[in-house]
Amino acid sequence: MAISITDKAATKVQDYLKQVNDQNLALRVFVKAGGCAGYQFGLKLDKTGAADVIEHRNGVNIVADAKSADLLGDAEIDYVETEMGGGFKFNFPESYLTCGCGHSFVPKGKEQATGARSPEEHHQHV
């Protein structure tokens, strides 16, 4: 896993960690099947496990199980603010297929394993 995190997102995670006041927690990234492109990602504060892949980026420990780490690869975690509020967002390199909703992805070449459709196929109206 070569995941990265922007300065803004790292600051938000560090703020959350200060609020919960538990230095044993890290930012867990995980992947689950679903969404229109094949996989959905998630984030939560969690303790690390012996089998976890751990990256230290911008002052944040980012952990994932091996499968999630493989699927997320070199994605970037960002924090964005809009008129409707703020939230974490994953930015994926061009080697991924993503849906317009921004909540679903699949690494190119792994579409068959998930039954995923390309964004173009998903959004065709018949």
N, CA, C and O atoms as a printed pandas DataFrame, in Angstrom:
     atom_number atom_name residue_name chain_id  residue_number  x_coord  y_coord  z_coord
0              1         N          MET        A               1    0.871   -1.182    0.000
1              2        CA          MET        A               1    0.000    0.000    0.000
2              3         C          MET        A               1    0.902    1.225    0.000
3              4         O          MET        A               1    1.796    1.359    0.836
4              5         N          ALA        A               2    0.656    2.097   -0.935
5              6        CA          ALA        A               2    1.412    3.342   -1.010
6              7         C          ALA        A               2    0.451    4.516   -0.868
7              8         O          ALA        A               2    0.655    5.572   -1.468
8              9         N          ILE        A               3   -0.584    4.326   -0.081
9             10        CA          ILE        A               3   -1.617    5.339    0.084
10            11         C          ILE        A               3   -1.017    6.611    0.664
11            12         O          ILE        A               3   -0.069    6.561    1.448
12            13         N          SER        A               4   -1.575    7.751    0.272
13            14        CA          SER        A               4   -1.113    9.024    0.807
14            15         C          SER        A               4   -2.299    9.771    1.402
15            16         O          SER        A               4   -3.454    9.396    1.198
16            17         N          ILE        A               5   -1.996   10.822    2.133
17            18        CA          ILE        A               5   -3.032   11.632    2.754
18            19         C          ILE        A               5   -2.626   13.088    2.636
19            20         O          ILE        A               5   -1.477   13.441    2.901
20            21         N          THR        A               6   -3.563   13.931    2.238
21            22        CA          THR        A               6   -3.252   15.350    2.093
22            23         C          THR        A               6   -3.057   15.985    3.462
23            24         O          THR        A               6   -3.469   15.434    4.482
24            25         N          ASP        A               7   -2.426   17.147    3.466
25            26        CA          ASP        A               7   -2.217   17.866    4.722
26            27         C          ASP        A               7   -3.540   18.174    5.412
27            28         O          ASP        A               7   -3.658   18.034    6.630
28            29         N          LYS        A               8   -4.528   18.591    4.636
29            30        CA          LYS        A               8   -5.837   18.946    5.203
30            31         C          LYS        A               8   -6.501   17.730    5.852
31            32         O          LYS        A               8   -7.048   17.828    6.950
32            33         N          ALA        A               9   -6.451   16.586    5.166
33            34        CA          ALA        A               9   -7.055   15.366    5.715
34            35         C          ALA        A               9   -6.286   14.912    6.956
35            36         O          ALA        A               9   -6.895   14.492    7.940
36            37         N          ALA        A              10   -4.962   14.992    6.916
37            38        CA          ALA        A              10   -4.154   14.587    8.067
38            39         C          ALA        A              10   -4.478   15.445    9.280
39            40         O          ALA        A              10   -4.565   14.931   10.395
40            41         N          THR        A              11   -4.656   16.737    9.079
41            42        CA          THR        A              11   -5.015   17.640   10.180
42            43         C          THR        A              11   -6.356   17.248   10.783
43            44         O          THR        A              11   -6.512   17.248   12.004
44            45         N          LYS        A              12   -7.333   16.912    9.929
45            46        CA          LYS        A              12   -8.659   16.495   10.426
46            47         C          LYS        A              12   -8.554   15.211   11.248
47            48         O          LYS        A              12   -9.173   15.093   12.305
48            49         N          VAL        A              13   -7.765   14.248   10.759
49            50        CA          VAL        A              13   -7.595   12.990   11.497
50            51         C          VAL        A              13   -6.928   13.272   12.839
51            52         O          VAL        A              13   -7.357   12.743   13.865
52            53         N          GLN        A              14   -5.896   14.087   12.844
53            54        CA          GLN        A              14   -5.205   14.422   14.086
54            55         C          GLN        A              14   -6.146   15.121   15.061
55            56         O          GLN        A              14   -6.078   14.872   16.265
56            57         N          ASP        A              15   -7.028   15.995   14.560
57            58        CA          ASP        A              15   -8.030   16.648   15.406
58            59         C          ASP        A              15   -8.976   15.625   16.026
59            60         O          ASP        A              15   -9.287   15.710   17.214
60            61         N          TYR        A              16   -9.438   14.654   15.225
61            62        CA          TYR        A              16  -10.326   13.603   15.747
62            63         C          TYR        A              16   -9.614   12.779   16.814
63            64         O          TYR        A              16  -10.201   12.444   17.843
64            65         N          LEU        A              17   -8.361   12.460   16.567
65            66        CA          LEU        A              17   -7.601   11.669   17.542
66            67         C          LEU        A              17   -7.434   12.425   18.859
67            68         O          LEU        A              17   -7.468   11.812   19.926
68            69         N          LYS        A              18   -7.256   13.728   18.805
69            70        CA          LYS        A              18   -7.162   14.539   20.026
70            71         C          LYS        A              18   -8.481   14.519   20.779
71            72         O          LYS        A              18   -8.496   14.475   22.010
72            73         N          GLN        A              19   -9.597   14.550   20.042
73            74        CA          GLN        A              19  -10.917   14.553   20.675
74            75         C          GLN        A              19  -11.187   13.248   21.411
75            76         O          GLN        A              19  -11.741   13.270   22.510
76            77         N          VAL        A              20  -10.813   12.120   20.834
77            78        CA          VAL        A              20  -11.072   10.827   21.479
78            79         C          VAL        A              20   -9.997   10.491   22.501
79            80         O          VAL        A              20  -10.181    9.604   23.335
80            81         N          ASN        A              21   -8.875   11.198   22.437
81            82        CA          ASN        A              21   -7.797   11.070   23.410
82            83         C          ASN        A              21   -7.346    9.623   23.618
83            84         O          ASN        A              21   -7.212    9.164   24.753
84            85         N          ASP        A              22   -7.118    8.918   22.528
85            86        CA          ASP        A              22   -6.627    7.542   22.591
86            87         C          ASP        A              22   -5.486    7.390   21.598
87            88         O          ASP        A              22   -5.718    7.268   20.395
88            89         N          GLN        A              23   -4.275    7.396   22.085
89            90        CA          GLN        A              23   -3.089    7.335   21.237
90            91         C          GLN        A              23   -2.892    5.965   20.574
91            92         O          GLN        A              23   -2.017    5.818   19.720
92            93         N          ASN        A              24   -3.690    4.968   20.954
93            94        CA          ASN        A              24   -3.584    3.636   20.357
94            95         C          ASN        A              24   -4.379    3.497   19.068
95            96         O          ASN        A              24   -4.339    2.447   18.426
96            97         N          LEU        A              25   -5.097    4.540   18.684
97            98        CA          LEU        A              25   -5.925    4.471   17.496
98            99         C          LEU        A              25   -5.169    4.966   16.263
99           100         O          LEU        A              25   -4.275    5.808   16.351
100          101         N          ALA        A              26   -5.550    4.425   15.139
101          102        CA          ALA        A              26   -5.001    4.822   13.845
102          103         C          ALA        A              26   -6.172    4.998   12.880
103          104         O          ALA        A              26   -7.308    4.647   13.201
104          105         N          LEU        A              27   -5.894    5.533   11.718
105          106        CA          LEU        A              27   -6.916    5.669   10.694
106          107         C          LEU        A              27   -6.960    4.380    9.886
107          108         O          LEU        A              27   -6.035    4.073    9.134
108          109         N          ARG        A              28   -8.040    3.633   10.047
109          110        CA          ARG        A              28   -8.203    2.391    9.294
110          111         C          ARG        A              28   -8.934    2.693    7.994
111          112         O          ARG        A              28  -10.000    3.309    7.992
112          113         N          VAL        A              29   -8.343    2.250    6.891
113          114        CA          VAL        A              29   -8.995    2.319    5.582
114          115         C          VAL        A              29   -9.400    0.894    5.230
115          116         O          VAL        A              29   -8.643   -0.052    5.446
116          117         N          PHE        A              30  -10.599    0.757    4.688
117          118        CA          PHE        A              30  -11.062   -0.585    4.346
118          119         C          PHE        A              30  -11.889   -0.541    3.084
119          120         O          PHE        A              30  -12.412    0.500    2.688
120          121         N          VAL        A              31  -11.992   -1.684    2.472
121          122        CA          VAL        A              31  -12.715   -1.836    1.220
122          123         C          VAL        A              31  -13.753   -2.925    1.405
123          124         O          VAL        A              31  -13.492   -3.950    2.033
124          125         N          LYS        A              32  -14.929   -2.691    0.852
125          126        CA          LYS        A              32  -15.962   -3.724    0.855
126          127         C          LYS        A              32  -16.595   -3.768   -0.529
127          128         O          LYS        A              32  -16.605   -2.771   -1.252
128          129         N          ALA        A              33  -17.112   -4.910   -0.883
129          130        CA          ALA        A              33  -17.770   -5.066   -2.176
130          131         C          ALA        A              33  -19.025   -4.212   -2.195
131          132         O          ALA        A              33  -19.746   -4.121   -1.201
132          133         N          GLY        A              34  -19.276   -3.590   -3.334
133          134        CA          GLY        A              34  -20.487   -2.797   -3.469
134          135         C          GLY        A              34  -20.259   -1.577   -4.323
135          136         O          GLY        A              34  -19.147   -1.315   -4.781
136          137         N          GLY        A              35  -21.312   -0.845   -4.529
137          138        CA          GLY        A              35  -21.221    0.341   -5.356
138          139         C          GLY        A              35  -21.286   -0.025   -6.822
139          140         O          GLY        A              35  -21.197   -1.198   -7.185
140          141         N          CYS        A              36  -21.439    0.959   -7.644
141          142        CA          CYS        A              36  -21.628    0.701   -9.071
142          143         C          CYS        A              36  -20.339    0.344   -9.792
143          144         O          CYS        A              36  -20.400   -0.212  -10.889
144          145         N          ALA        A              37  -19.165    0.641   -9.219
145          146        CA          ALA        A              37  -17.920    0.291   -9.891
146          147         C          ALA        A              37  -17.309   -1.004   -9.355
147          148         O          ALA        A              37  -16.396   -1.546   -9.978
148          149         N          GLY        A              38  -17.783   -1.511   -8.225
149          150        CA          GLY        A              38  -17.281   -2.793   -7.727
150          151         C          GLY        A              38  -16.906   -2.807   -6.267
151          152         O          GLY        A              38  -17.222   -3.760   -5.556
152          153         N          TYR        A              39  -16.223   -1.744   -5.795
153          154        CA          TYR        A              39  -15.810   -1.669   -4.393
154          155         C          TYR        A              39  -16.161   -0.298   -3.830
155          156         O          TYR        A              39  -16.222    0.698   -4.551
156          157         N          GLN        A              40  -16.389   -0.279   -2.527
157          158        CA          GLN        A              40  -16.562    0.966   -1.806
158          159         C          GLN        A              40  -15.502    1.022   -0.722
159          160         O          GLN        A              40  -15.081   -0.013   -0.205
160          161         N          PHE        A              41  -15.074    2.216   -0.379
161          162        CA          PHE        A              41  -14.058    2.392    0.649
162          163         C          PHE        A              41  -14.698    2.947    1.912
163          164         O          PHE        A              41  -15.802    3.492    1.880
164          165         N          GLY        A              42  -13.998    2.803    3.006
165          166        CA          GLY        A              42  -14.455    3.360    4.260
166          167         C          GLY        A              42  -13.277    3.755    5.121
167          168         O          GLY        A              42  -12.146    3.331    4.887
168          169         N          LEU        A              43  -13.556    4.569    6.117
169          170        CA          LEU        A              43  -12.559    5.044    7.066
170          171         C          LEU        A              43  -13.142    4.970    8.466
171          172         O          LEU        A              43  -14.336    5.193    8.665
172          173         N          LYS        A              44  -12.293    4.655    9.435
173          174        CA          LYS        A              44  -12.705    4.729   10.821
174          175         C          LYS        A              44  -11.455    4.766   11.696
175          176         O          LYS        A              44  -10.374    4.367   11.264
176          177         N          LEU        A              45  -11.610    5.243   12.913
177          178        CA          LEU        A              45  -10.513    5.187   13.867
178          179         C          LEU        A              45  -10.562    3.813   14.511
179          180         O          LEU        A              45  -11.624    3.358   14.938
180          181         N          ASP        A              46   -9.402    3.145   14.582
181          182        CA          ASP        A              46   -9.383    1.760   15.039
182          183         C          ASP        A              46   -7.992    1.421   15.565
183          184         O          ASP        A              46   -7.014    2.106   15.265
184          185         N          LYS        A              47   -7.926    0.372   16.338
185          186        CA          LYS        A              47   -6.638   -0.146   16.792
186          187         C          LYS        A              47   -6.016   -0.990   15.692
187          188         O          LYS        A              47   -6.726   -1.545   14.853
188          189         N          THR        A              48   -4.707   -1.086   15.694
189          190        CA          THR        A              48   -4.023   -1.888   14.694
190          191         C          THR        A              48   -3.980   -3.345   15.125
191          192         O          THR        A              48   -3.997   -3.658   16.315
192          193         N          GLY        A              49   -3.926   -4.228   14.138
193          194        CA          GLY        A              49   -3.818   -5.656   14.395
194          195         C          GLY        A              49   -2.492   -6.175   13.875
195          196         O          GLY        A              49   -1.803   -5.500   13.110
196          197         N          ALA        A              50   -2.146   -7.365   14.291
197          198        CA          ALA        A              50   -0.853   -7.955   13.920
198          199         C          ALA        A              50   -0.721   -8.147   12.413
199          200         O          ALA        A              50    0.386   -8.059   11.882
200          201         N          ALA        A              51   -1.811   -8.405   11.723
201          202        CA          ALA        A              51   -1.753   -8.673   10.284
202          203         C          ALA        A              51   -1.943   -7.415    9.434
203          204         O          ALA        A              51   -1.950   -7.501    8.206
204          205         N          ASP        A              52   -2.095   -6.262   10.060
205          206        CA          ASP        A              52   -2.353   -5.025    9.329
206          207         C          ASP        A              52   -1.124   -4.515    8.582
207          208         O          ASP        A              52    0.015   -4.706    9.008
208          209         N          VAL        A              53   -1.391   -3.868    7.467
209          210        CA          VAL        A              53   -0.376   -3.106    6.741
210          211         C          VAL        A              53   -0.445   -1.694    7.317
211          212         O          VAL        A              53   -1.529   -1.117    7.407
212          213         N          ILE        A              54    0.697   -1.134    7.705
213          214        CA          ILE        A              54    0.714    0.171    8.358
214          215         C          ILE        A              54    1.607    1.128    7.568
215          216         O          ILE        A              54    2.742    0.802    7.221
216          217         N          GLU        A              55    1.072    2.303    7.299
217          218        CA          GLU        A              55    1.824    3.381    6.644
218          219         C          GLU        A              55    1.777    4.593    7.565
219          220         O          GLU        A              55    0.738    4.876    8.162
220          221         N          HIS        A              56    2.876    5.303    7.685
221          222        CA          HIS        A              56    2.904    6.549    8.447
222          223         C          HIS        A              56    3.056    7.687    7.447
223          224         O          HIS        A              56    4.093    7.818    6.798
224          225         N          ARG        A              57    2.014    8.511    7.325
225          226        CA          ARG        A              57    2.003    9.606    6.357
226          227         C          ARG        A              57    1.493   10.884    7.021
227          228         O          ARG        A              57    0.456   10.882    7.684
228          229         N          ASN        A              58    2.230   11.961    6.836
229          230        CA          ASN        A              58    1.813   13.283    7.346
230          231         C          ASN        A              58    1.381   13.236    8.811
231          232         O          ASN        A              58    0.405   13.883    9.190
232          233         N          GLY        A              59    2.096   12.480    9.628
233          234        CA          GLY        A              59    1.795   12.425   11.054
234          235         C          GLY        A              59    0.623   11.535   11.420
235          236         O          GLY        A              59    0.142   11.584   12.552
236          237         N          VAL        A              60    0.153   10.721   10.483
237          238        CA          VAL        A              60   -0.994    9.844   10.710
238          239         C          VAL        A              60   -0.599    8.406   10.419
239          240         O          VAL        A              60    0.010    8.123    9.388
240          241         N          ASN        A              61   -0.945    7.494   11.325
241          242        CA          ASN        A              61   -0.792    6.071   11.055
242          243         C          ASN        A              61   -2.029    5.606   10.300
243          244         O          ASN        A              61   -3.148    5.702   10.805
244          245         N          ILE        A              62   -1.820    5.102    9.092
245          246        CA          ILE        A              62   -2.906    4.589    8.262
246          247         C          ILE        A              62   -2.753    3.076    8.225
247          248         O          ILE        A              62   -1.691    2.570    7.864
248          249         N          VAL        A              63   -3.803    2.350    8.594
249          250        CA          VAL        A              63   -3.737    0.892    8.635
250          251         C          VAL        A              63   -4.822    0.294    7.741
251          252         O          VAL        A              63   -5.866    0.902    7.502
252          253         N          ALA        A              64   -4.541   -0.916    7.256
253          254        CA          ALA        A              64   -5.506   -1.635    6.420
254          255         C          ALA        A              64   -5.197   -3.116    6.489
255          256         O          ALA        A              64   -4.055   -3.512    6.724
256          257         N          ASP        A              65   -6.218   -3.933    6.283
257          258        CA          ASP        A              65   -5.967   -5.360    6.111
258          259         C          ASP        A              65   -5.283   -5.537    4.765
259          260         O          ASP        A              65   -5.317   -4.627    3.936
260          261         N          ALA        A              66   -4.672   -6.675    4.531
261          262        CA          ALA        A              66   -3.863   -6.894    3.325
262          263         C          ALA        A              66   -4.681   -6.734    2.036
263          264         O          ALA        A              66   -4.196   -6.142    1.072
264          265         N          LYS        A              67   -5.907   -7.249    2.008
265          266        CA          LYS        A              67   -6.726   -7.147    0.788
266          267         C          LYS        A              67   -7.079   -5.692    0.494
267          268         O          LYS        A              67   -6.978   -5.249   -0.650
268          269         N          SER        A              68   -7.489   -4.950    1.514
269          270        CA          SER        A              68   -7.825   -3.538    1.311
270          271         C          SER        A              68   -6.601   -2.753    0.866
271          272         O          SER        A              68   -6.689   -1.903   -0.020
272          273         N          ALA        A              69   -5.453   -3.040    1.486
273          274        CA          ALA        A              69   -4.215   -2.347    1.121
274          275         C          ALA        A              69   -3.885   -2.584   -0.347
275          276         O          ALA        A              69   -3.468   -1.663   -1.049
276          277         N          ASP        A              70   -4.069   -3.807   -0.808
277          278        CA          ASP        A              70   -3.784   -4.140   -2.201
278          279         C          ASP        A              70   -4.729   -3.395   -3.142
279          280         O          ASP        A              70   -4.292   -2.860   -4.161
280          281         N          LEU        A              71   -6.000   -3.358   -2.814
281          282        CA          LEU        A              71   -6.983   -2.721   -3.679
282          283         C          LEU        A              71   -6.852   -1.194   -3.694
283          284         O          LEU        A              71   -7.074   -0.562   -4.727
284          285         N          LEU        A              72   -6.493   -0.608   -2.559
285          286        CA          LEU        A              72   -6.374    0.849   -2.493
286          287         C          LEU        A              72   -5.074    1.354   -3.103
287          288         O          LEU        A              72   -5.004    2.490   -3.573
288          289         N          GLY        A              73   -4.048    0.516   -3.098
289          290        CA          GLY        A              73   -2.795    0.859   -3.762
290          291         C          GLY        A              73   -2.280    2.234   -3.440
291          292         O          GLY        A              73   -1.963    2.530   -2.288
292          293         N          ASP        A              74   -2.192    3.083   -4.448
293          294        CA          ASP        A              74   -1.635    4.419   -4.257
294          295         C          ASP        A              74   -2.705    5.511   -4.330
295          296         O          ASP        A              74   -2.473    6.583   -4.888
296          297         N          ALA        A              75   -3.861    5.231   -3.769
297          298        CA          ALA        A              75   -4.918    6.237   -3.670
298          299         C          ALA        A              75   -4.487    7.330   -2.693
299          300         O          ALA        A              75   -3.537    7.161   -1.928
300          301         N          GLU        A              76   -5.196    8.440   -2.734
301          302        CA          GLU        A              76   -4.922    9.561   -1.838
302          303         C          GLU        A              76   -6.176    9.870   -1.036
303          304         O          GLU        A              76   -7.273    9.947   -1.590
304          305         N          ILE        A              77   -6.012   10.045    0.262
305          306        CA          ILE        A              77   -7.120   10.454    1.124
306          307         C          ILE        A              77   -7.086   11.974    1.218
307          308         O          ILE        A              77   -6.045   12.565    1.504
308          309         N          ASP        A              78   -8.226   12.595    0.976
309          310        CA          ASP        A              78   -8.325   14.050    1.030
310          311         C          ASP        A              78   -9.511   14.423    1.916
311          312         O          ASP        A              78  -10.348   13.578    2.234
312          313         N          TYR        A              79   -9.574   15.670    2.305
313          314        CA          TYR        A              79  -10.724   16.195    3.022
314          315         C          TYR        A              79  -11.219   17.388    2.224
315          316         O          TYR        A              79  -10.455   18.307    1.929
316          317         N          VAL        A              80  -12.498   17.371    1.875
317          318        CA          VAL        A              80  -13.071   18.455    1.082
318          319         C          VAL        A              80  -14.237   19.092    1.822
319          320         O          VAL        A              80  -14.966   18.436    2.567
320          321         N          GLU        A              81  -14.388   20.375    1.597
321          322        CA          GLU        A              81  -15.506   21.107    2.191
322          323         C          GLU        A              81  -16.330   21.710    1.063
323          324         O          GLU        A              81  -15.797   22.292    0.118
324          325         N          THR        A              82  -17.650   21.553    1.189
325          326        CA          THR        A              82  -18.570   22.121    0.202
326          327         C          THR        A              82  -19.630   22.915    0.956
327          328         O          THR        A              82  -19.595   23.012    2.182
328          329         N          GLU        A              83  -20.552   23.467    0.221
329          330        CA          GLU        A              83  -21.656   24.206    0.851
330          331         C          GLU        A              83  -22.491   23.288    1.748
331          332         O          GLU        A              83  -23.139   23.744    2.690
332          333         N          MET        A              84  -22.466   21.988    1.440
333          334        CA          MET        A              84  -23.270   21.009    2.183
334          335         C          MET        A              84  -22.522   20.425    3.383
335          336         O          MET        A              84  -23.086   19.616    4.121
336          337         N          GLY        A              85  -21.283   20.815    3.587
337          338        CA          GLY        A              85  -20.498   20.282    4.700
338          339         C          GLY        A              85  -19.174   19.729    4.203
339          340         O          GLY        A              85  -18.794   19.939    3.052
340          341         N          GLY        A              86  -18.481   19.024    5.076
341          342        CA          GLY        A              86  -17.171   18.487    4.720
342          343         C          GLY        A              86  -17.128   16.987    4.912
343          344         O          GLY        A              86  -17.984   16.393    5.568
344          345         N          GLY        A              87  -16.108   16.395    4.323
345          346        CA          GLY        A              87  -15.942   14.960    4.481
346          347         C          GLY        A              87  -14.692   14.457    3.794
347          348         O          GLY        A              87  -14.077   15.154    2.987
348          349         N          PHE        A              88  -14.332   13.240    4.129
349          350        CA          PHE        A              88  -13.161   12.611    3.531
350          351         C          PHE        A              88  -13.515   12.064    2.162
351          352         O          PHE        A              88  -14.643   11.639    1.910
352          353         N          LYS        A              89  -12.527   12.087    1.288
353          354        CA          LYS        A              89  -12.704   11.661   -0.093
354          355         C          LYS        A              89  -11.445   10.921   -0.519
355          356         O          LYS        A              89  -10.343   11.276   -0.102
356          357         N          PHE        A              90  -11.601    9.912   -1.336
357          358        CA          PHE        A              90  -10.454    9.213   -1.916
358          359         C          PHE        A              90  -10.248    9.713   -3.336
359          360         O          PHE        A              90  -11.200    9.805   -4.111
360          361         N          ASN        A              91   -9.019   10.030   -3.673
361          362        CA          ASN        A              91   -8.635   10.365   -5.039
362          363         C          ASN        A              91   -7.857    9.182   -5.584
363          364         O          ASN        A              91   -6.899    8.721   -4.963
364          365         N          PHE        A              92   -8.270    8.689   -6.746
365          366        CA          PHE        A              92   -7.637    7.522   -7.338
366          367         C          PHE        A              92   -6.864    7.911   -8.586
367          368         O          PHE        A              92   -7.301    8.780   -9.340
368          369         N          PRO        A              93   -5.717    7.275   -8.812
369          370        CA          PRO        A              93   -4.951    7.551  -10.038
370          371         C          PRO        A              93   -5.679    6.993  -11.250
371          372         O          PRO        A              93   -6.697    6.314  -11.119
372          373         N          GLU        A              94   -5.149    7.285  -12.430
373          374        CA          GLU        A              94   -5.792    6.862  -13.672
374          375         C          GLU        A              94   -5.833    5.354  -13.859
375          376         O          GLU        A              94   -6.515    4.865  -14.760
376          377         N          SER        A              95   -5.122    4.613  -13.030
377          378        CA          SER        A              95   -5.131    3.155  -13.153
378          379         C          SER        A              95   -6.359    2.537  -12.470
379          380         O          SER        A              95   -6.414    1.323  -12.271
380          381         N          TYR        A              96   -7.333    3.364  -12.116
381          382        CA          TYR        A              96   -8.569    2.912  -11.483
382          383         C          TYR        A              96   -9.759    3.373  -12.292
383          384         O          TYR        A              96   -9.707    4.401  -12.967
384          385         N          LEU        A              97  -10.836    2.602  -12.220
385          386        CA          LEU        A              97  -12.127    3.029  -12.743
386          387         C          LEU        A              97  -12.933    3.517  -11.556
387          388         O          LEU        A              97  -13.007    2.836  -10.533
388          389         N          THR        A              98  -13.535    4.680  -11.678
389          390        CA          THR        A              98  -14.360    5.198  -10.592
390          391         C          THR        A              98  -15.713    5.593  -11.154
391          392         O          THR        A              98  -15.864    5.817  -12.355
392          393         N          CYS        A              99  -16.682    5.674  -10.276
393          394        CA          CYS        A              99  -18.016    6.086  -10.688
394          395         C          CYS        A              99  -18.155    7.583  -10.444
395          396         O          CYS        A              99  -17.414    8.155   -9.645
396          397         N          GLY        A             100  -19.074    8.201  -11.111
397          398        CA          GLY        A             100  -19.303    9.631  -10.956
398          399         C          GLY        A             100  -19.681   10.031   -9.540
399          400         O          GLY        A             100  -19.469   11.176   -9.142
400          401         N          CYS        A             101  -20.234    9.105   -8.778
401          402        CA          CYS        A             101  -20.631    9.428   -7.406
402          403         C          CYS        A             101  -19.417    9.626   -6.506
403          404         O          CYS        A             101  -19.517   10.265   -5.458
404          405         N          GLY        A             102  -18.265    9.079   -6.912
405          406        CA          GLY        A             102  -17.048    9.233   -6.124
406          407         C          GLY        A             102  -16.931    8.296   -4.946
407          408         O          GLY        A             102  -15.994    8.416   -4.157
408          409         N          HIS        A             103  -17.853    7.369   -4.803
409          410        CA          HIS        A             103  -17.836    6.455   -3.657
410          411         C          HIS        A             103  -17.542    5.018   -4.043
411          412         O          HIS        A             103  -17.584    4.130   -3.192
412          413         N          SER        A             104  -17.252    4.780   -5.287
413          414        CA          SER        A             104  -17.078    3.423   -5.762
414          415         C          SER        A             104  -15.916    3.372   -6.748
415          416         O          SER        A             104  -15.724    4.297   -7.538
416          417         N          PHE        A             105  -15.132    2.276   -6.698
417          418        CA          PHE        A             105  -13.948    2.172   -7.544
418          419         C          PHE        A             105  -13.602    0.720   -7.809
419          420         O          PHE        A             105  -14.125   -0.187   -7.162
420          421         N          VAL        A             106  -12.717    0.514   -8.764
421          422        CA          VAL        A             106  -12.115   -0.797   -9.013
422          423         C          VAL        A             106  -10.802   -0.555   -9.751
423          424         O          VAL        A             106  -10.761    0.233  -10.696
424          425         N          PRO        A             107   -9.727   -1.225   -9.331
425          426        CA          PRO        A             107   -8.478   -1.093  -10.093
426          427         C          PRO        A             107   -8.671   -1.663  -11.492
427          428         O          PRO        A             107   -9.278   -2.722  -11.654
428          429         N          LYS        A             108   -8.160   -0.969  -12.500
429          430        CA          LYS        A             108   -8.261   -1.473  -13.873
430          431         C          LYS        A             108   -7.590   -2.831  -13.947
431          432         O          LYS        A             108   -6.528   -3.047  -13.362
432          433         N          GLY        A             109   -8.219   -3.743  -14.671
433          434        CA          GLY        A             109   -7.704   -5.099  -14.787
434          435         C          GLY        A             109   -8.341   -6.058  -13.803
435          436         O          GLY        A             109   -8.192   -7.271  -13.947
436          437         N          LYS        A             110   -9.059   -5.538  -12.789
437          438        CA          LYS        A             110   -9.707   -6.406  -11.802
438          439         C          LYS        A             110  -11.223   -6.347  -11.914
439          440         O          LYS        A             110  -11.939   -6.812  -11.026
440          441         N          GLU        A             111  -11.712   -5.767  -13.019
441          442        CA          GLU        A             111  -13.150   -5.624  -13.191
442          443         C          GLU        A             111  -13.860   -6.968  -13.230
443          444         O          GLU        A             111  -14.936   -7.115  -12.650
444          445         N          GLN        A             112  -13.281   -7.938  -13.897
445          446        CA          GLN        A             112  -13.915   -9.249  -14.030
446          447         C          GLN        A             112  -14.121   -9.914  -12.680
447          448         O          GLN        A             112  -15.130  -10.586  -12.467
448          449         N          ALA        A             113  -13.187   -9.736  -11.780
449          450        CA          ALA        A             113  -13.282  -10.364  -10.462
450          451         C          ALA        A             113  -14.451   -9.824   -9.658
451          452         O          ALA        A             113  -14.973  -10.515   -8.783
452          453         N          THR        A             114  -14.869   -8.599   -9.945
453          454        CA          THR        A             114  -15.946   -7.993   -9.168
454          455         C          THR        A             114  -17.265   -7.960   -9.910
455          456         O          THR        A             114  -18.310   -7.693   -9.316
456          457         N          GLY        A             115  -17.223   -8.232  -11.212
457          458        CA          GLY        A             115  -18.432   -8.073  -12.016
458          459         C          GLY        A             115  -18.741   -6.611  -12.269
459          460         O          GLY        A             115  -19.854   -6.262  -12.664
460          461         N          ALA        A             116  -17.758   -5.760  -12.042
461          462        CA          ALA        A             116  -17.969   -4.322  -12.165
462          463         C          ALA        A             116  -18.146   -3.924  -13.616
463          464         O          ALA        A             116  -17.636   -4.571  -14.530
464          465         N          ARG        A             117  -18.870   -2.861  -13.795
465          466        CA          ARG        A             117  -19.039   -2.265  -15.104
466          467         C          ARG        A             117  -18.234   -0.973  -15.134
467          468         O          ARG        A             117  -18.011   -0.344  -14.099
468          469         N          SER        A             118  -17.809   -0.590  -16.305
469          470        CA          SER        A             118  -17.119    0.685  -16.419
470          471         C          SER        A             118  -18.123    1.792  -16.109
471          472         O          SER        A             118  -19.328    1.565  -16.210
472          473         N          PRO        A             119  -17.653    2.992  -15.731
473          474        CA          PRO        A             119  -18.592    4.085  -15.482
474          475         C          PRO        A             119  -19.474    4.373  -16.690
475          476         O          PRO        A             119  -20.643    4.729  -16.540
476          477         N          GLU        A             120  -18.909    4.218  -17.893
477          478        CA          GLU        A             120  -19.700    4.463  -19.094
478          479         C          GLU        A             120  -20.833    3.444  -19.207
479          480         O          GLU        A             120  -21.964    3.811  -19.528
480          481         N          GLU        A             121  -20.542    2.173  -18.948
481          482        CA          GLU        A             121  -21.561    1.124  -19.017
482          483         C          GLU        A             121  -22.634    1.349  -17.939
483          484         O          GLU        A             121  -23.827    1.173  -18.186
484          485         N          HIS        A             122  -22.186    1.739  -16.751
485          486        CA          HIS        A             122  -23.106    1.927  -15.639
486          487         C          HIS        A             122  -24.107    3.048  -15.921
487          488         O          HIS        A             122  -25.286    2.944  -15.582
488          489         N          HIS        A             123  -23.629    4.096  -16.532
489          490        CA          HIS        A             123  -24.472    5.280  -16.704
490          491         C          HIS        A             123  -25.226    5.322  -18.029
491          492         O          HIS        A             123  -25.891    6.313  -18.328
492          493         N          GLN        A             124  -25.130    4.245  -18.835
493          494        CA          GLN        A             124  -25.899    4.195  -20.079
494          495         C          GLN        A             124  -27.370    3.995  -19.706
495          496         O          GLN        A             124  -27.706    3.165  -18.860
496          497         N          HIS        A             125  -28.204    4.747  -20.335
497          498        CA          HIS        A             125  -29.646    4.592  -20.105
498          499         C          HIS        A             125  -30.237    3.887  -21.305
499          500         O          HIS        A             125  -30.167    4.388  -22.428
500          501         N          VAL        A             126  -30.815    2.729  -21.070
501          502        CA          VAL        A             126  -31.376    1.930  -22.166
502          503         C          VAL        A             126  -32.850    2.228  -22.300
503          504         O          VAL        A             126  -33.518    1.662  -23.165
